Amino acid sequence: MPYEIIWLPEALEDVQRLRLFLEDKNPDVAARAGRVLHEGTDLLARFPECSPPMPDGTARRELFMPFGSGRYILRYILEPQTVVIIRAWHSKEKR
């Protein structure tokens, strides 16, 4: 049975920021980015342990999805039957 996906408000704000950045430059690329993020979310719902825990002892995990010359990253934690997406960003961003 697939895991439930929950997006924290900060992660939803991240996705909105990413979408607006790309839409201003190229709406087709923004749509493709949305598909990549959606596919990543689907993957996490089916295979939530596909990424190992981060080595910082927090049990957070990161899913890396190739996009353009970089990749999108979804940081998440696992709860019973739930994936909680904490943040989302592109690897080329200055964070």
N, C-alpha and C positions, 0 to 999 in steps of 0.2 A: 504494500500500500504506500503511495507517495506521501512524503512528508509535507506538512503544511508550511507555506512560506509566509513569514511575517517581515515586513519592511519597517524598520524604525523611521521616525520622521526625518532624522538627519540623512538617512540613506535615500529617502524619496526626494529630499531637497538636492542631494548630490545628482541624482538622475535628471532632475529638472534642469539643473545648472549645465550638465553635460549636453542635454538635448538643445537648450537654448544656444549654447556656444556653437554647435554644429549647424543648427537651423539657419543661423545668420549667414553662414558661409556656403552651405550646400544642403538643401532639404533632403535630397536623395541619400546623402551620406548619413544624415541624422536618422533617417528611417532604417538604414542598414545597422547603425549603432544600436537602435532600439531592438532590432531583431537579435543581435548578438547578446545583449543583456537578457532578453527574454529566454533565449536558448540556454544561457547560463543558469537562469533561475529554474528552468525545467530540469536541467541536469542535476541541480542540487536537490530538487524535490524527489528525484528517483535515486540518486546516489550521493547522499549528503556527506559521506565520509571519503569522497573522491580526492579531497585535499587533506594533507596531514595537518595536525595542530601546529600552530606557530611555536617556535622554540622558546618563547618568553614565559611559558607556564600559565598563560591565561586561557588556554583551550580555544582561543580564536583560530579561525582558519581563513585562508584566502584562496579564492578561485580565480585563475588567470585565464582570460579569453583574448586571443589575438585579435587586434583590430588596427588597421593601418600599419604604421611603423612602430607601434607599441602594442599595448594590450589594456583591456579593461580589467579592473580588479574588484571583486566583491569580497568584502570582509564579513565573516559571519560566525555565529556560534550555533552549536547544536543543543537543542533541548529535546525532551522526549517527544518524538514524532513531529518535531518542529525545527525548521531552519530559520534563524533570526538574522536577517541581513542588517549589519550595523552601518556600513559605509560603502560607497562606490566611487571609483575615480579612474582616470586614465593615467597610465604610467608616465606620460610626458608632462603631467601637471607638476607644478612646483607646489609641494604641500608643506 
